[in-house]
Amino acid sequence: MKVIIADPNQEKAQRKRRTFVRVKKLRRSDGTIAKVLSLDANSPTFDDDLTYVFERNVARARRENKKLFGSADGPPAKD
């Protein structure tokens, strides 16, 4: 049996990656604040950044659907 002792903080630091995604907070015309994710099209990690932003958008949409319809997949299909 092999025992490995690791620092959990070190693992977390290794998972962090350099990204060129920026979060901006903008004020809408009705006074509410919206978060906008922006990408640098010339970044060396553009593919990873685009995937990250897409995953965040899908997760947000699923959370909203869950609140509205009780299911993350949206409203039930009409038969």
N, C-alpha and C positions, 0 to 999 in steps of 0.2 A: 504494500500500500504506500502510495506516495502522497505526502502532505505538501500542499502549496499554500504559502501565506502571501497574500497580496493586499495592498492598500487600496480600498475602494475609491478613494479620491484620485489615485493615479489612473485607474481605469476610466474614470469620468473625464479626466484631462486628456486621455488618449483618444476618446471618442469625439471630442470637440474638433471641428475641422475649420479650416480657413474658408470663409464664405464671403461672397460679394453681394449677398442679399441684404438690403437695407429696409428697415421698418420706418415709415414716416407716418406721422399723425397729422391728419388734415381736418379742418373744420368744415362741415357741410353747410349749406345755405340755411338749414333749419337749426343750426347751432350745435348739433351733435358732432362727436369726434369719430372719425373713421381711420382705421389703420390701413395703410397701403404698403404692400411689399414691392420693392423695385429691384430689378436685376441690372447688372452690368453686362451688356451683350458682348463685350470684348474680354471678359474675364476668362482665365484658363479653366475654371470650374463651372462654366455656363451650364453644361448638361446636368450636373449634380444640383446646381442652384435651381434650375427650372423644375427638376423633379421634386425638390424640397418645397417650392412654392405651390406646385400642383397638389402635393399631398396635404399641405396645410389648407388649401382651398376646399378640397374634397372633405376633409375632416370637419371644417366649419359648416359646410352645406349639410353634412349628415347630422351634426348636432342640431342645426336649425330644424331639419325635417323631424328629428326625434321629438323636439319640443312641440312642433305644430301638429304632427300626425300620429305620434306615438310609435313611429317606426322610422328607422334611419333611411329606409328605401323610398320614402315619400308616400303619397296618398295611395290607397289600394286601387288596383285596376278595376275599371267598370266592365262587367261582363254583359 
